[in-house]
Amino acid sequence: MSKREQGFTLIELMIVVAIIAIIASIAIPNLLSARLNANESAAIATLKNISSAQSQCQASGVIDTNTNGAGEYGFFGELSGAVNVRGGTTRISPPVLSNAFGNVAGSVVNRSGYIFQMFLPQADSSAEPEDATGGYTGSAVDAGKAETLWCCYAWPQAQGNSGKRTFFINQGGDVLATQDPTNNGAAAPVDPSDAFNASTSGFMDNAVAANTVGLSTTRWVVVN
């Protein structure tokens, strides 16, 4: 048999396998870390887009359930033009937020490894979630307070696999982040009071706990 017809020896195969294993042990953690960072960066950018959409919605006055001439903030279904605005028979057109946020299920939207949920204020400044399939048909949202207050959270679909940090934004415009392992997937949704100051009741009226410990008992820091 000629040398050209000979196959690899067992030792040669073992060396190749060992080299592949070493490369994989280095590359795979880096790939996972890159995916986590990409998901978190996307969540931050999305929250900033949501903040811009809310500003446009409020300034336009398209949602005005108490007909006082002052616009109100909206839920995902309204901002994306997927459903009629509260108290009206029309939709926001053109929508101020991507139509992907019209895909609300269980009051949340799933995007790039993160779960997003919007809250508007009740009369006592506690938080009211969106309807299960988007928009809002209830009566608990306070029109006057919805002219000035809203908040949105984003937390990993799988803690440590799709993201590590939970994020928050409200009408103030700053994105806050915390390392909170309890916010892990749809089965353990965020508590809407988590990022707020624990000093008084009616938490949506309170100062957000930027760089301090909020009601979640974890520290929330401003994301630059």
Secondary structure, 3 states (H helix, E strand, C coil): CCHHHCCCCHHHHHHHHHHHHHHHHHHHHHHHHHHHHHHHHHHHHHHHHHHHHHHHHHHHCCCCCCCCCCCCCCCHHHHCCCCCCCCCCCCCCCCCCCHHHHCCECCEEEECCEEEEEEEEECCCCEEECCCCCCCCCCCECCCHHHCCCEEEEEECCECCCECCEEEEECCCCCEEECCCCCCCCCCCCCCCCCECCCCCCHHHCCECECEECCCCCEEEECC
